[in-house]
């Protein structure tokens, strides 16, 4: 599932969007979430977007950092 629906008009280059989408898919899979527009998936997408805005661009790093964030909740 692409992350595009969660971007709310924010601009990222195509490669970054691809990595963000891959991270979203991987994190949702690891957390046992279904890829659909629901509150849990939205929270994951928002965390990935936040990390990307802070300069994290690698899909594997986005995945690891996002999973760490949700482990601590």
N, C-alpha and C positions, 0 to 999 in steps of 0.2 A: 504494500500500500504506500503510495507516495505521501510525502509529508506536506505537499502543496496546499491541501485544504486548511492546514493549520497555520500557514505563513501570514495570513491576514495582510496581504499586500507588501510584505517585506521582500526585498530583493536580495537574492543570492545567485551566484553563478551556477550553471547547470551541474558542474562536477560536485559542488558543495551540496546542492539539493539531492543529488544521487547518493552521496555519502550519508546525508541526514536521513534519507528514506531507508537506506540499508540499516542504519543504526536503529531506527524506529522498528523495523521488522524484527531485528535481532533481539532488541530489548523486550518487545512484546512477547516474542516466543519464549525467552528466558523466564519471563514473569508469568507465563501461562495466560496471557491476554489475547483475545480475539482482535484481529485488525479490523476495527470498525469505529465509527464515530461515537464514542461513549466517554464518560468522564475520566475513566482510568487511562485510556489511550490518549486522550487530550492532555492529561498531566505529563505523560511520557514525552509526547511531542513538544510540549512547552519547555520541558527541561532540556531537550536536545536543541531546541532553537536558542534557548538562553546560553547554553554552552558554546554554540556556534557563534553567537554574537560576541562572546568573550574571547573568541579566537581559536577555539578547538575545531578543527576541520576534518580530522581523520575519523573514518567510520568506526574503527576498532576502539579508538580512544573515547569517542562519543558514547559508544556502547558501554565501555567499562565505567566511565564516570557516571553515566546515568544509572546503571545498575547499582553502583556504590551509593548513590543518593537515595535510591528507593530501599536499599537494604537498611539504611539508617533511620527509616521512618517507622 
